[in-house]
Amino acid sequence: MEQRPPLPPFTASSAAQKVRMAEDAWNTRDPDRVVLVYTPDTRWRNRAEFPQGRQQVLEFLRRKWARELDYRLIKELWACADNRIAVRFVYEWHDDSGQWYRSHGNENWEFNPQGLMQARHASINDQPIAESQRKFHWPAGRRPDDHPGLSELGL
């Protein structure tokens, strides 16, 4: 079976690396790439959706990024132990009418021994914002290393 280092059990350092790798992958908005970090039988809770398995997660991600335009995400490690990581995140996006949102959330992740995510539980709240209130202004793709994280931005 394929491996996705860093592998559990996680330290604060290896968990932070895993979190940044997840942020970078999600900022590609490439569902075919992102889905490969999950086990074939992954289980999710994302708001009121409960996709199971890579195919359902792939379909979920395709719908998500078709709806959430100009998506920019920052994740931050909250805690870790053994094969679990807790993350807080914020992302900004707009819908097809031009309304901007800042979505705040928390995720609990559980990994198999090969470093693939077997469970993801996410709670997310959307806050409508004006375009002038945006804080995430990097070009599409990976957040630059010198761009502030959530704590530095006061989020």
Secondary structure, DSSP 8 states (H G I E B T S, - for coil): ----SS-SS--HHHHHHHHHHHHHHHHHT-HHHHGGGEEEEEEEEETTB--BHHHHHHHHHHHHHHHSEEEEEEEEEEEEETTEEEEEEEEEEE-TT--EEEEEEEEEEEE-TTS-EEEEEEEEEEEEE-GGG----S-SSS--TTS--HHHHT-
